[in-house]
Amino acid sequence: MSAPLINLSGPLSVRVKEPSDGLFYWVVTQLSPEEHTADIPIDTSDHPYPTHEAALRAGAACLKVLKSDLMP
């Protein structure tokens, strides 16, 4: 988990994707400031997880770290 230097002022969310059967990856995204554009990827898993739940838990842990880094 290594977030790029980006302005994290907007809402963040975790999504889980399954590009291949049984391989789940989490993605932390930030809501795009423009209405009709894709959300901005902030961080992604560097390896697959065996279940949707495992990927979601890992992504949520990353989100928690990102949010705690924003708090003074």
Secondary structure in CASP SS format (residue, H / E / C, confidence):
PFRMAT SS
TARGET T0000
AUTHOR 0000-0000-0000
METHOD secondary structure of the structure
MODEL  1
M C 1.00
S C 1.00
A C 1.00
P C 1.00
L C 1.00
I C 1.00
N C 1.00
L C 1.00
S C 1.00
G C 1.00
P C 1.00
L E 1.00
S E 1.00
V E 1.00
R E 1.00
V E 1.00
K E 1.00
E E 1.00
P E 1.00
S E 1.00
D C 1.00
G C 1.00
L E 1.00
F E 1.00
Y E 1.00
W E 1.00
V E 1.00
V E 1.00
T E 1.00
Q E 1.00
L C 1.00
S C 1.00
P C 1.00
E C 1.00
E C 1.00
H C 1.00
T C 1.00
A C 1.00
D C 1.00
I E 1.00
P E 1.00
I E 1.00
D E 1.00
T E 1.00
S C 1.00
D C 1.00
H C 1.00
P C 1.00
Y E 1.00
P C 1.00
T C 1.00
H H 1.00
E H 1.00
A H 1.00
A H 1.00
L H 1.00
R H 1.00
A H 1.00
G H 1.00
A H 1.00
A H 1.00
C H 1.00
L H 1.00
K H 1.00
V H 1.00
L H 1.00
K H 1.00
S H 1.00
D H 1.00
L H 1.00
M C 1.00
P C 1.00
END
